[in-house]
C-alpha cells in the first residue's frame, strides 16, 4: 500500500515539492498536481523494481557521477536515469 503525506515539511529539506522513500510519498502541497503524482508514482515503481537500498544506491551513484563530470546540481539531477524515467511518466 502506498502512503501519501500531504503538507509535509520533508520535501523542504531536499528543496523539492515532493520526495519518495519506498512506498511513502511526501508532498509539500496539500493537493499536488497530477504530473507530480505521476512522477512520484514512477519512483515508487522504481523502488519496487530495484529495492530500497538498490534504488538509493543507483540514484546517489548516478547523481555523483554527474557531479564528478562537472555538472552542476541541477544538471546532475536532471541526468539521473530514474529522474528521466519519472519525467517521462509525467506525460502518460
HTML snippet that shows the backbone in 3Dmol.js (N, CA, C, O; Angstrom):
<script src="https://3Dmol.org/build/3Dmol-min.js"></script>
<div id="view" style="width:600px;height:400px;position:relative"></div>
<script>
const pdb = `
ATOM      1  N   UNK A   1       0.847  -1.179   0.000  1.00  0.00           N
ATOM      2  CA  UNK A   1       0.000   0.000   0.000  1.00  0.00           C
ATOM      3  C   UNK A   1       0.895   1.246   0.000  1.00  0.00           C
ATOM      4  O   UNK A   1       1.894   1.310   0.716  1.00  0.00           O
ATOM      5  N   UNK A   2       0.522   2.209  -0.800  1.00  0.00           N
ATOM      6  CA  UNK A   2       1.255   3.467  -0.876  1.00  0.00           C
ATOM      7  C   UNK A   2       0.692   4.422   0.156  1.00  0.00           C
ATOM      8  O   UNK A   2      -0.524   4.555   0.301  1.00  0.00           O
ATOM      9  N   UNK A   3       1.582   5.084   0.868  1.00  0.00           N
ATOM     10  CA  UNK A   3       1.172   6.026   1.915  1.00  0.00           C
ATOM     11  C   UNK A   3       1.551   7.430   1.453  1.00  0.00           C
ATOM     12  O   UNK A   3       2.728   7.723   1.247  1.00  0.00           O
ATOM     13  N   UNK A   4       0.557   8.290   1.293  1.00  0.00           N
ATOM     14  CA  UNK A   4       0.782   9.677   0.892  1.00  0.00           C
ATOM     15  C   UNK A   4       0.729  10.582   2.111  1.00  0.00           C
ATOM     16  O   UNK A   4      -0.120  10.426   2.990  1.00  0.00           O
ATOM     17  N   UNK A   5       1.651  11.528   2.144  1.00  0.00           N
ATOM     18  CA  UNK A   5       1.698  12.521   3.217  1.00  0.00           C
ATOM     19  C   UNK A   5       1.630  13.899   2.553  1.00  0.00           C
ATOM     20  O   UNK A   5       2.489  14.249   1.743  1.00  0.00           O
ATOM     21  N   UNK A   6       0.617  14.665   2.899  1.00  0.00           N
ATOM     22  CA  UNK A   6       0.424  15.982   2.298  1.00  0.00           C
ATOM     23  C   UNK A   6       0.831  17.075   3.281  1.00  0.00           C
ATOM     24  O   UNK A   6       0.796  16.886   4.497  1.00  0.00           O
ATOM     25  N   UNK A   7       1.217  18.227   2.723  1.00  0.00           N
ATOM     26  CA  UNK A   7       1.669  19.375   3.508  1.00  0.00           C
ATOM     27  C   UNK A   7       2.817  18.970   4.438  1.00  0.00           C
ATOM     28  O   UNK A   7       2.882  19.398   5.590  1.00  0.00           O
ATOM     29  N   UNK A   8       3.705  18.149   3.921  1.00  0.00           N
ATOM     30  CA  UNK A   8       4.844  17.656   4.687  1.00  0.00           C
ATOM     31  C   UNK A   8       6.003  18.642   4.595  1.00  0.00           C
ATOM     32  O   UNK A   8       6.159  19.332   3.588  1.00  0.00           O
ATOM     33  N   UNK A   9       6.798  18.706   5.628  1.00  0.00           N
ATOM     34  CA  UNK A   9       7.992  19.558   5.638  1.00  0.00           C
ATOM     35  C   UNK A   9       9.204  18.813   5.065  1.00  0.00           C
ATOM     36  O   UNK A   9      10.218  19.441   4.758  1.00  0.00           O
ATOM     37  N   UNK A  10       9.117  17.505   4.919  1.00  0.00           N
ATOM     38  CA  UNK A  10      10.265  16.714   4.461  1.00  0.00           C
ATOM     39  C   UNK A  10      10.784  17.172   3.095  1.00  0.00           C
ATOM     40  O   UNK A  10      12.000  17.282   2.937  1.00  0.00           O
ATOM     41  N   UNK A  11       9.928  17.446   2.097  1.00  0.00           N
ATOM     42  CA  UNK A  11      10.476  17.897   0.812  1.00  0.00           C
ATOM     43  C   UNK A  11      11.310  19.176   0.922  1.00  0.00           C
ATOM     44  O   UNK A  11      12.240  19.379   0.142  1.00  0.00           O
ATOM     45  N   UNK A  12      10.985  20.025   1.875  1.00  0.00           N
ATOM     46  CA  UNK A  12      11.725  21.277   2.048  1.00  0.00           C
ATOM     47  C   UNK A  12      13.196  20.985   2.332  1.00  0.00           C
ATOM     48  O   UNK A  12      14.077  21.704   1.862  1.00  0.00           O
ATOM     49  N   UNK A  13      13.457  19.937   3.096  1.00  0.00           N
ATOM     50  CA  UNK A  13      14.837  19.572   3.425  1.00  0.00           C
ATOM     51  C   UNK A  13      15.654  19.253   2.181  1.00  0.00           C
ATOM     52  O   UNK A  13      16.878  19.390   2.181  1.00  0.00           O
ATOM     53  N   UNK A  14      14.973  18.827   1.121  1.00  0.00           N
ATOM     54  CA  UNK A  14      15.635  18.457  -0.128  1.00  0.00           C
ATOM     55  C   UNK A  14      15.385  19.489  -1.232  1.00  0.00           C
ATOM     56  O   UNK A  14      15.689  19.240  -2.398  1.00  0.00           O
ATOM     57  N   UNK A  15      14.839  20.628  -0.867  1.00  0.00           N
ATOM     58  CA  UNK A  15      14.499  21.693  -1.816  1.00  0.00           C
ATOM     59  C   UNK A  15      13.660  21.142  -2.970  1.00  0.00           C
ATOM     60  O   UNK A  15      13.943  21.395  -4.141  1.00  0.00           O
ATOM     61  N   UNK A  16      12.624  20.385  -2.611  1.00  0.00           N
ATOM     62  CA  UNK A  16      11.772  19.733  -3.606  1.00  0.00           C
ATOM     63  C   UNK A  16      10.301  19.953  -3.266  1.00  0.00           C
ATOM     64  O   UNK A  16       9.968  20.365  -2.155  1.00  0.00           O
ATOM     65  N   UNK A  17       9.429  19.676  -4.224  1.00  0.00           N
ATOM     66  CA  UNK A  17       7.976  19.742  -3.988  1.00  0.00           C
ATOM     67  C   UNK A  17       7.441  18.428  -3.464  1.00  0.00           C
ATOM     68  O   UNK A  17       6.359  18.372  -2.880  1.00  0.00           O
ATOM     69  N   UNK A  18       8.224  17.350  -3.682  1.00  0.00           N
ATOM     70  CA  UNK A  18       7.829  16.023  -3.203  1.00  0.00           C
ATOM     71  C   UNK A  18       9.068  15.146  -3.156  1.00  0.00           C
ATOM     72  O   UNK A  18      10.062  15.409  -3.833  1.00  0.00           O
ATOM     73  N   UNK A  19       8.990  14.106  -2.349  1.00  0.00           N
ATOM     74  CA  UNK A  19      10.073  13.119  -2.298  1.00  0.00           C
ATOM     75  C   UNK A  19       9.473  11.773  -1.929  1.00  0.00           C
ATOM     76  O   UNK A  19       8.528  11.690  -1.145  1.00  0.00           O
ATOM     77  N   UNK A  20      10.033  10.731  -2.505  1.00  0.00           N
ATOM     78  CA  UNK A  20       9.532   9.377  -2.277  1.00  0.00           C
ATOM     79  C   UNK A  20      10.604   8.539  -1.609  1.00  0.00           C
ATOM     80  O   UNK A  20      11.766   8.555  -2.013  1.00  0.00           O
ATOM     81  N   UNK A  21      10.201   7.807  -0.582  1.00  0.00           N
ATOM     82  CA  UNK A  21      11.056   6.816   0.068  1.00  0.00           C
ATOM     83  C   UNK A  21      10.276   5.510   0.094  1.00  0.00           C
ATOM     84  O   UNK A  21       9.363   5.346   0.903  1.00  0.00           O
ATOM     85  N   UNK A  22      10.627   4.594  -0.775  1.00  0.00           N
ATOM     86  CA  UNK A  22       9.904   3.328  -0.845  1.00  0.00           C
ATOM     87  C   UNK A  22       8.472   3.539  -1.299  1.00  0.00           C
ATOM     88  O   UNK A  22       8.230   3.992  -2.417  1.00  0.00           O
ATOM     89  N   UNK A  23       7.515   3.208  -0.423  1.00  0.00           N
ATOM     90  CA  UNK A  23       6.092   3.382  -0.745  1.00  0.00           C
ATOM     91  C   UNK A  23       5.506   4.625  -0.084  1.00  0.00           C
ATOM     92  O   UNK A  23       4.290   4.818  -0.097  1.00  0.00           O
ATOM     93  N   UNK A  24       6.345   5.457   0.482  1.00  0.00           N
ATOM     94  CA  UNK A  24       5.875   6.687   1.134  1.00  0.00           C
ATOM     95  C   UNK A  24       6.232   7.899   0.275  1.00  0.00           C
ATOM     96  O   UNK A  24       7.393   8.121  -0.069  1.00  0.00           O
ATOM     97  N   UNK A  25       5.206   8.671  -0.057  1.00  0.00           N
ATOM     98  CA  UNK A  25       5.399   9.884  -0.849  1.00  0.00           C
ATOM     99  C   UNK A  25       5.058  11.076   0.035  1.00  0.00           C
ATOM    100  O   UNK A  25       3.978  11.145   0.621  1.00  0.00           O
ATOM    101  N   UNK A  26       5.990  12.005   0.122  1.00  0.00           N
ATOM    102  CA  UNK A  26       5.812  13.208   0.931  1.00  0.00           C
ATOM    103  C   UNK A  26       5.674  14.395  -0.013  1.00  0.00           C
ATOM    104  O   UNK A  26       6.593  14.719  -0.764  1.00  0.00           O
ATOM    105  N   UNK A  27       4.509  15.039   0.037  1.00  0.00           N
ATOM    106  CA  UNK A  27       4.221  16.192  -0.813  1.00  0.00           C
ATOM    107  C   UNK A  27       4.260  17.470   0.011  1.00  0.00           C
ATOM    108  O   UNK A  27       3.777  17.507   1.142  1.00  0.00           O
ATOM    109  N   UNK A  28       4.836  18.505  -0.561  1.00  0.00           N
ATOM    110  CA  UNK A  28       4.810  19.820   0.058  1.00  0.00           C
ATOM    111  C   UNK A  28       3.405  20.414  -0.032  1.00  0.00           C
ATOM    112  O   UNK A  28       2.945  21.088   0.890  1.00  0.00           O
ATOM    113  N   UNK A  29       2.735  20.158  -1.149  1.00  0.00           N
ATOM    114  CA  UNK A  29       1.405  20.714  -1.398  1.00  0.00           C
ATOM    115  C   UNK A  29       0.310  19.899  -0.710  1.00  0.00           C
ATOM    116  O   UNK A  29       0.447  18.695  -0.496  1.00  0.00           O
ATOM    117  N   UNK A  30      -0.760  20.578  -0.377  1.00  0.00           N
ATOM    118  CA  UNK A  30      -1.935  19.877   0.154  1.00  0.00           C
ATOM    119  C   UNK A  30      -2.620  19.078  -0.954  1.00  0.00           C
ATOM    120  O   UNK A  30      -3.094  17.964  -0.736  1.00  0.00           O
ATOM    121  N   UNK A  31      -2.660  19.679  -2.157  1.00  0.00           N
ATOM    122  CA  UNK A  31      -3.226  18.999  -3.325  1.00  0.00           C
ATOM    123  C   UNK A  31      -2.171  19.087  -4.435  1.00  0.00           C
ATOM    124  O   UNK A  31      -2.108  20.087  -5.150  1.00  0.00           O
ATOM    125  N   UNK A  32      -1.351  18.052  -4.580  1.00  0.00           N
ATOM    126  CA  UNK A  32      -0.297  18.106  -5.597  1.00  0.00           C
ATOM    127  C   UNK A  32      -0.870  17.981  -7.006  1.00  0.00           C
ATOM    128  O   UNK A  32      -1.897  17.331  -7.204  1.00  0.00           O
ATOM    129  N   UNK A  33      -0.204  18.606  -7.990  1.00  0.00           N
ATOM    130  CA  UNK A  33      -0.669  18.487  -9.374  1.00  0.00           C
ATOM    131  C   UNK A  33      -0.512  17.049  -9.879  1.00  0.00           C
ATOM    132  O   UNK A  33       0.318  16.286  -9.387  1.00  0.00           O
ATOM    133  N   UNK A  34      -1.327  16.706 -10.869  1.00  0.00           N
ATOM    134  CA  UNK A  34      -1.329  15.327 -11.393  1.00  0.00           C
ATOM    135  C   UNK A  34       0.030  14.908 -11.935  1.00  0.00           C
ATOM    136  O   UNK A  34       0.444  13.764 -11.749  1.00  0.00           O
ATOM    137  N   UNK A  35       0.727  15.820 -12.604  1.00  0.00           N
ATOM    138  CA  UNK A  35       2.033  15.462 -13.158  1.00  0.00           C
ATOM    139  C   UNK A  35       3.002  15.057 -12.054  1.00  0.00           C
ATOM    140  O   UNK A  35       3.817  14.153 -12.242  1.00  0.00           O
ATOM    141  N   UNK A  36       2.916  15.725 -10.897  1.00  0.00           N
ATOM    142  CA  UNK A  36       3.814  15.411  -9.788  1.00  0.00           C
ATOM    143  C   UNK A  36       3.463  14.056  -9.164  1.00  0.00           C
ATOM    144  O   UNK A  36       4.349  13.297  -8.769  1.00  0.00           O
ATOM    145  N   UNK A  37       2.186  13.768  -9.082  1.00  0.00           N
ATOM    146  CA  UNK A  37       1.759  12.457  -8.574  1.00  0.00           C
ATOM    147  C   UNK A  37       2.294  11.356  -9.492  1.00  0.00           C
ATOM    148  O   UNK A  37       2.808  10.347  -9.011  1.00  0.00           O
ATOM    149  N   UNK A  38       2.177  11.543 -10.808  1.00  0.00           N
ATOM    150  CA  UNK A  38       2.690  10.555 -11.759  1.00  0.00           C
ATOM    151  C   UNK A  38       4.203  10.389 -11.615  1.00  0.00           C
ATOM    152  O   UNK A  38       4.725   9.275 -11.661  1.00  0.00           O
ATOM    153  N   UNK A  39       4.891  11.506 -11.441  1.00  0.00           N
ATOM    154  CA  UNK A  39       6.346  11.494 -11.275  1.00  0.00           C
ATOM    155  C   UNK A  39       6.729  10.658 -10.052  1.00  0.00           C
ATOM    156  O   UNK A  39       7.587   9.779 -10.136  1.00  0.00           O
ATOM    157  N   UNK A  40       6.095  10.936  -8.935  1.00  0.00           N
ATOM    158  CA  UNK A  40       6.428  10.224  -7.693  1.00  0.00           C
ATOM    159  C   UNK A  40       5.987   8.764  -7.742  1.00  0.00           C
ATOM    160  O   UNK A  40       6.652   7.900  -7.172  1.00  0.00           O
ATOM    161  N   UNK A  41       4.884   8.482  -8.411  1.00  0.00           N
ATOM    162  CA  UNK A  41       4.446   7.092  -8.550  1.00  0.00           C
ATOM    163  C   UNK A  41       5.453   6.280  -9.374  1.00  0.00           C
ATOM    164  O   UNK A  41       5.621   5.082  -9.148  1.00  0.00           O
ATOM    165  N   UNK A  42       6.110   6.925 -10.315  1.00  0.00           N
ATOM    166  CA  UNK A  42       7.166   6.240 -11.062  1.00  0.00           C
ATOM    167  C   UNK A  42       8.322   5.890 -10.127  1.00  0.00           C
ATOM    168  O   UNK A  42       8.918   4.821 -10.256  1.00  0.00           O
ATOM    169  N   UNK A  43       8.641   6.771  -9.200  1.00  0.00           N
ATOM    170  CA  UNK A  43       9.692   6.447  -8.228  1.00  0.00           C
ATOM    171  C   UNK A  43       9.272   5.268  -7.345  1.00  0.00           C
ATOM    172  O   UNK A  43      10.106   4.432  -7.000  1.00  0.00           O
ATOM    173  N   UNK A  44       8.007   5.195  -6.982  1.00  0.00           N
ATOM    174  CA  UNK A  44       7.515   4.037  -6.214  1.00  0.00           C
ATOM    175  C   UNK A  44       7.754   2.762  -7.027  1.00  0.00           C
ATOM    176  O   UNK A  44       8.217   1.757  -6.487  1.00  0.00           O
ATOM    177  N   UNK A  45       7.443   2.805  -8.306  1.00  0.00           N
ATOM    178  CA  UNK A  45       7.668   1.645  -9.176  1.00  0.00           C
ATOM    179  C   UNK A  45       9.158   1.281  -9.227  1.00  0.00           C
ATOM    180  O   UNK A  45       9.520   0.105  -9.180  1.00  0.00           O
ATOM    181  N   UNK A  46      10.006   2.297  -9.322  1.00  0.00           N
ATOM    182  CA  UNK A  46      11.450   2.058  -9.370  1.00  0.00           C
ATOM    183  C   UNK A  46      11.953   1.427  -8.068  1.00  0.00           C
ATOM    184  O   UNK A  46      12.791   0.525  -8.096  1.00  0.00           O
ATOM    185  N   UNK A  47      11.444   1.899  -6.938  1.00  0.00           N
ATOM    186  CA  UNK A  47      11.811   1.289  -5.655  1.00  0.00           C
ATOM    187  C   UNK A  47      11.403  -0.183  -5.637  1.00  0.00           C
ATOM    188  O   UNK A  47      12.160  -1.036  -5.173  1.00  0.00           O
ATOM    189  N   UNK A  48      10.212  -0.475  -6.139  1.00  0.00           N
ATOM    190  CA  UNK A  48       9.750  -1.877  -6.177  1.00  0.00           C
ATOM    191  C   UNK A  48      10.678  -2.733  -7.032  1.00  0.00           C
ATOM    192  O   UNK A  48      11.018  -3.857  -6.661  1.00  0.00           O
ATOM    193  N   UNK A  49      11.075  -2.201  -8.157  1.00  0.00           N
ATOM    194  CA  UNK A  49      11.912  -2.954  -9.090  1.00  0.00           C
ATOM    195  C   UNK A  49      13.325  -3.184  -8.550  1.00  0.00           C
ATOM    196  O   UNK A  49      13.878  -4.273  -8.702  1.00  0.00           O
ATOM    197  N   UNK A  50      13.903  -2.173  -7.927  1.00  0.00           N
ATOM    198  CA  UNK A  50      15.309  -2.230  -7.521  1.00  0.00           C
ATOM    199  C   UNK A  50      15.517  -2.453  -6.028  1.00  0.00           C
ATOM    200  O   UNK A  50      16.641  -2.693  -5.587  1.00  0.00           O
ATOM    201  N   UNK A  51      14.443  -2.377  -5.249  1.00  0.00           N
ATOM    202  CA  UNK A  51      14.572  -2.476  -3.798  1.00  0.00           C
ATOM    203  C   UNK A  51      14.978  -1.134  -3.207  1.00  0.00           C
ATOM    204  O   UNK A  51      15.481  -0.259  -3.912  1.00  0.00           O
ATOM    205  N   UNK A  52      14.755  -0.984  -1.911  1.00  0.00           N
ATOM    206  CA  UNK A  52      15.005   0.304  -1.257  1.00  0.00           C
ATOM    207  C   UNK A  52      16.476   0.706  -1.375  1.00  0.00           C
ATOM    208  O   UNK A  52      16.792   1.803  -1.835  1.00  0.00           O
ATOM    209  N   UNK A  53      17.368  -0.187  -0.957  1.00  0.00           N
ATOM    210  CA  UNK A  53      18.800   0.116  -0.993  1.00  0.00           C
ATOM    211  C   UNK A  53      19.293   0.219  -2.434  1.00  0.00           C
ATOM    212  O   UNK A  53      20.086   1.103  -2.757  1.00  0.00           O
ATOM    213  N   UNK A  54      18.829  -0.675  -3.293  1.00  0.00           N
ATOM    214  CA  UNK A  54      19.247  -0.644  -4.689  1.00  0.00           C
ATOM    215  C   UNK A  54      18.873   0.655  -5.380  1.00  0.00           C
ATOM    216  O   UNK A  54      19.666   1.215  -6.138  1.00  0.00           O
ATOM    217  N   UNK A  55      17.659   1.136  -5.116  1.00  0.00           N
ATOM    218  CA  UNK A  55      17.228   2.399  -5.713  1.00  0.00           C
ATOM    219  C   UNK A  55      18.107   3.538  -5.215  1.00  0.00           C
ATOM    220  O   UNK A  55      18.650   4.301  -6.013  1.00  0.00           O
ATOM    221  N   UNK A  56      18.248   3.654  -3.895  1.00  0.00           N
ATOM    222  CA  UNK A  56      19.032   4.761  -3.336  1.00  0.00           C
ATOM    223  C   UNK A  56      20.481   4.713  -3.800  1.00  0.00           C
ATOM    224  O   UNK A  56      21.072   5.746  -4.115  1.00  0.00           O
ATOM    225  N   UNK A  57      21.052   3.512  -3.841  1.00  0.00           N
ATOM    226  CA  UNK A  57      22.438   3.372  -4.300  1.00  0.00           C
ATOM    227  C   UNK A  57      22.588   3.904  -5.722  1.00  0.00           C
ATOM    228  O   UNK A  57      23.468   4.720  -5.993  1.00  0.00           O
ATOM    229  N   UNK A  58      21.731   3.444  -6.627  1.00  0.00           N
ATOM    230  CA  UNK A  58      21.819   3.868  -8.026  1.00  0.00           C
ATOM    231  C   UNK A  58      21.552   5.366  -8.175  1.00  0.00           C
ATOM    232  O   UNK A  58      22.229   6.054  -8.938  1.00  0.00           O
ATOM    233  N   UNK A  59      20.567   5.855  -7.444  1.00  0.00           N
ATOM    234  CA  UNK A  59      20.198   7.270  -7.532  1.00  0.00           C
ATOM    235  C   UNK A  59      21.375   8.153  -7.124  1.00  0.00           C
ATOM    236  O   UNK A  59      21.748   9.079  -7.845  1.00  0.00           O
ATOM    237  N   UNK A  60      21.954   7.857  -5.962  1.00  0.00           N
ATOM    238  CA  UNK A  60      23.073   8.663  -5.455  1.00  0.00           C
ATOM    239  C   UNK A  60      24.304   8.483  -6.338  1.00  0.00           C
ATOM    240  O   UNK A  60      24.998   9.454  -6.639  1.00  0.00           O
ATOM    241  N   UNK A  61      24.578   7.251  -6.752  1.00  0.00           N
ATOM    242  CA  UNK A  61      25.722   6.982  -7.636  1.00  0.00           C
ATOM    243  C   UNK A  61      25.617   7.797  -8.923  1.00  0.00           C
ATOM    244  O   UNK A  61      26.588   8.427  -9.339  1.00  0.00           O
ATOM    245  N   UNK A  62      24.444   7.787  -9.551  1.00  0.00           N
ATOM    246  CA  UNK A  62      24.274   8.496 -10.814  1.00  0.00           C
ATOM    247  C   UNK A  62      24.361  10.003 -10.624  1.00  0.00           C
ATOM    248  O   UNK A  62      24.895  10.706 -11.482  1.00  0.00           O
ATOM    249  N   UNK A  63      23.845  10.501  -9.515  1.00  0.00           N
ATOM    250  CA  UNK A  63      23.965  11.934  -9.228  1.00  0.00           C
ATOM    251  C   UNK A  63      25.442  12.308  -9.064  1.00  0.00           C
ATOM    252  O   UNK A  63      25.909  13.281  -9.655  1.00  0.00           O
ATOM    253  N   UNK A  64      26.167  11.536  -8.265  1.00  0.00           N
ATOM    254  CA  UNK A  64      27.582  11.842  -8.018  1.00  0.00           C
ATOM    255  C   UNK A  64      28.417  11.718  -9.288  1.00  0.00           C
ATOM    256  O   UNK A  64      29.352  12.494  -9.485  1.00  0.00           O
ATOM    257  N   UNK A  65      28.101  10.768 -10.141  1.00  0.00           N
ATOM    258  CA  UNK A  65      28.806  10.655 -11.426  1.00  0.00           C
ATOM    259  C   UNK A  65      28.668  11.945 -12.225  1.00  0.00           C
ATOM    260  O   UNK A  65      29.635  12.442 -12.803  1.00  0.00           O
ATOM    261  N   UNK A  66      27.459  12.472 -12.245  1.00  0.00           N
ATOM    262  CA  UNK A  66      27.241  13.732 -12.948  1.00  0.00           C
ATOM    263  C   UNK A  66      28.039  14.865 -12.348  1.00  0.00           C
ATOM    264  O   UNK A  66      28.627  15.671 -13.070  1.00  0.00           O
ATOM    265  N   UNK A  67      28.061  14.930 -11.039  1.00  0.00           N
ATOM    266  CA  UNK A  67      28.812  15.999 -10.365  1.00  0.00           C
ATOM    267  C   UNK A  67      30.310  15.875 -10.656  1.00  0.00           C
ATOM    268  O   UNK A  67      30.979  16.877 -10.910  1.00  0.00           O
ATOM    269  N   UNK A  68      30.835  14.648 -10.618  1.00  0.00           N
ATOM    270  CA  UNK A  68      32.260  14.439 -10.895  1.00  0.00           C
ATOM    271  C   UNK A  68      32.611  14.733 -12.350  1.00  0.00           C
ATOM    272  O   UNK A  68      33.765  15.022 -12.666  1.00  0.00           O
ATOM    273  N   UNK A  69      31.627  14.662 -13.228  1.00  0.00           N
ATOM    274  CA  UNK A  69      31.845  15.028 -14.636  1.00  0.00           C
ATOM    275  C   UNK A  69      31.808  16.540 -14.836  1.00  0.00           C
ATOM    276  O   UNK A  69      32.039  17.029 -15.942  1.00  0.00           O
ATOM    277  N   UNK A  70      31.517  17.276 -13.770  1.00  0.00           N
ATOM    278  CA  UNK A  70      31.499  18.727 -13.857  1.00  0.00           C
ATOM    279  C   UNK A  70      30.120  19.339 -13.996  1.00  0.00           C
ATOM    280  O   UNK A  70      29.999  20.551 -14.173  1.00  0.00           O
ATOM    281  N   UNK A  71      29.074  18.520 -13.919  1.00  0.00           N
ATOM    282  CA  UNK A  71      27.720  19.068 -13.994  1.00  0.00           C
ATOM    283  C   UNK A  71      27.376  19.780 -12.695  1.00  0.00           C
ATOM    284  O   UNK A  71      27.827  19.376 -11.623  1.00  0.00           O
ATOM    285  N   UNK A  72      26.581  20.835 -12.787  1.00  0.00           N
ATOM    286  CA  UNK A  72      26.115  21.487 -11.567  1.00  0.00           C
ATOM    287  C   UNK A  72      24.992  20.648 -10.953  1.00  0.00           C
ATOM    288  O   UNK A  72      24.586  19.634 -11.520  1.00  0.00           O
ATOM    289  N   UNK A  73      24.496  21.075  -9.799  1.00  0.00           N
ATOM    290  CA  UNK A  73      23.481  20.291  -9.086  1.00  0.00           C
ATOM    291  C   UNK A  73      22.280  19.966  -9.978  1.00  0.00           C
ATOM    292  O   UNK A  73      21.863  18.811 -10.069  1.00  0.00           O
ATOM    293  N   UNK A  74      21.732  20.981 -10.628  1.00  0.00           N
ATOM    294  CA  UNK A  74      20.521  20.768 -11.428  1.00  0.00           C
ATOM    295  C   UNK A  74      20.791  19.883 -12.646  1.00  0.00           C
ATOM    296  O   UNK A  74      19.977  19.023 -12.984  1.00  0.00           O
ATOM    297  N   UNK A  75      21.920  20.093 -13.297  1.00  0.00           N
ATOM    298  CA  UNK A  75      22.260  19.260 -14.452  1.00  0.00           C
ATOM    299  C   UNK A  75      22.443  17.798 -14.044  1.00  0.00           C
ATOM    300  O   UNK A  75      21.975  16.892 -14.733  1.00  0.00           O
ATOM    301  N   UNK A  76      23.126  17.578 -12.918  1.00  0.00           N
ATOM    302  CA  UNK A  76      23.342  16.207 -12.429  1.00  0.00           C
ATOM    303  C   UNK A  76      22.018  15.559 -12.049  1.00  0.00           C
ATOM    304  O   UNK A  76      21.800  14.380 -12.325  1.00  0.00           O
ATOM    305  N   UNK A  77      21.129  16.329 -11.413  1.00  0.00           N
ATOM    306  CA  UNK A  77      19.808  15.819 -11.033  1.00  0.00           C
ATOM    307  C   UNK A  77      19.008  15.414 -12.273  1.00  0.00           C
ATOM    308  O   UNK A  77      18.438  14.324 -12.318  1.00  0.00           O
ATOM    309  N   UNK A  78      18.969  16.294 -13.276  1.00  0.00           N
ATOM    310  CA  UNK A  78      18.186  16.004 -14.478  1.00  0.00           C
ATOM    311  C   UNK A  78      18.773  14.863 -15.304  1.00  0.00           C
ATOM    312  O   UNK A  78      18.067  14.270 -16.120  1.00  0.00           O
ATOM    313  N   UNK A  79      20.057  14.545 -15.104  1.00  0.00           N
ATOM    314  CA  UNK A  79      20.704  13.463 -15.845  1.00  0.00           C
ATOM    315  C   UNK A  79      20.538  12.095 -15.184  1.00  0.00           C
ATOM    316  O   UNK A  79      20.901  11.085 -15.787  1.00  0.00           O
ATOM    317  N   UNK A  80      20.007  12.032 -13.976  1.00  0.00           N
ATOM    318  CA  UNK A  80      19.811  10.759 -13.286  1.00  0.00           C
ATOM    319  C   UNK A  80      18.787   9.938 -14.075  1.00  0.00           C
ATOM    320  O   UNK A  80      17.680  10.418 -14.317  1.00  0.00           O
ATOM    321  N   UNK A  81      19.131   8.716 -14.481  1.00  0.00           N
ATOM    322  CA  UNK A  81      18.179   7.908 -15.264  1.00  0.00           C
ATOM    323  C   UNK A  81      16.812   7.736 -14.594  1.00  0.00           C
ATOM    324  O   UNK A  81      15.791   7.753 -15.283  1.00  0.00           O
ATOM    325  N   UNK A  82      16.771   7.572 -13.277  1.00  0.00           N
ATOM    326  CA  UNK A  82      15.478   7.451 -12.593  1.00  0.00           C
ATOM    327  C   UNK A  82      14.648   8.720 -12.758  1.00  0.00           C
ATOM    328  O   UNK A  82      13.425   8.644 -12.876  1.00  0.00           O
ATOM    329  N   UNK A  83      15.292   9.880 -12.767  1.00  0.00           N
ATOM    330  CA  UNK A  83      14.559  11.141 -12.950  1.00  0.00           C
ATOM    331  C   UNK A  83      14.087  11.291 -14.390  1.00  0.00           C
ATOM    332  O   UNK A  83      13.004  11.821 -14.641  1.00  0.00           O
ATOM    333  N   UNK A  84      14.886  10.832 -15.321  1.00  0.00           N
ATOM    334  CA  UNK A  84      14.469  10.871 -16.728  1.00  0.00           C
ATOM    335  C   UNK A  84      13.209  10.026 -16.914  1.00  0.00           C
ATOM    336  O   UNK A  84      12.258  10.458 -17.566  1.00  0.00           O
ATOM    337  N   UNK A  85      13.207   8.819 -16.339  1.00  0.00           N
ATOM    338  CA  UNK A  85      12.022   7.955 -16.421  1.00  0.00           C
ATOM    339  C   UNK A  85      10.817   8.601 -15.743  1.00  0.00           C
ATOM    340  O   UNK A  85       9.700   8.529 -16.256  1.00  0.00           O
ATOM    341  N   UNK A  86      11.040   9.229 -14.598  1.00  0.00           N
ATOM    342  CA  UNK A  86       9.931   9.858 -13.868  1.00  0.00           C
ATOM    343  C   UNK A  86       9.357  11.031 -14.662  1.00  0.00           C
ATOM    344  O   UNK A  86       8.144  11.239 -14.665  1.00  0.00           O
ATOM    345  N   UNK A  87      10.216  11.796 -15.334  1.00  0.00           N
ATOM    346  CA  UNK A  87       9.711  12.900 -16.163  1.00  0.00           C
ATOM    347  C   UNK A  87       8.913  12.362 -17.345  1.00  0.00           C
ATOM    348  O   UNK A  87       7.917  12.966 -17.746  1.00  0.00           O
ATOM    349  N   UNK A  88       9.336  11.239 -17.904  1.00  0.00           N
ATOM    350  CA  UNK A  88       8.569  10.623 -18.995  1.00  0.00           C
ATOM    351  C   UNK A  88       7.204  10.157 -18.494  1.00  0.00           C
ATOM    352  O   UNK A  88       6.207  10.272 -19.207  1.00  0.00           O
ATOM    353  N   UNK A  89       7.158   9.636 -17.282  1.00  0.00           N
ATOM    354  CA  UNK A  89       5.891   9.159 -16.701  1.00  0.00           C
ATOM    355  C   UNK A  89       4.912  10.308 -16.474  1.00  0.00           C
ATOM    356  O   UNK A  89       3.699  10.099 -16.490  1.00  0.00           O
ATOM    357  N   UNK A  90       5.426  11.519 -16.264  1.00  0.00           N
ATOM    358  CA  UNK A  90       4.556  12.685 -16.053  1.00  0.00           C
ATOM    359  C   UNK A  90       3.623  12.896 -17.239  1.00  0.00           C
ATOM    360  O   UNK A  90       2.500  13.370 -17.068  1.00  0.00           O
ATOM    361  N   UNK A  91       4.074  12.551 -18.426  1.00  0.00           N
ATOM    362  CA  UNK A  91       3.326  12.817 -19.657  1.00  0.00           C
ATOM    363  C   UNK A  91       2.368  11.698 -20.030  1.00  0.00           C
ATOM    364  O   UNK A  91       1.653  11.812 -21.026  1.00  0.00           O
ATOM    365  N   UNK A  92       2.335  10.638 -19.269  1.00  0.00           N
ATOM    366  CA  UNK A  92       1.464   9.499 -19.596  1.00  0.00           C
ATOM    367  C   UNK A  92       0.091   9.682 -18.998  1.00  0.00           C
ATOM    368  O   UNK A  92      -0.775   8.824 -19.168  1.00  0.00           O
TER     369      UNK A  92
END
`;
const viewer = $3Dmol.createViewer("view");
viewer.addModel(pdb, "pdb");
viewer.setStyle({}, {cartoon: {color: "spectrum"}});
viewer.zoomTo();
viewer.render();
</script>
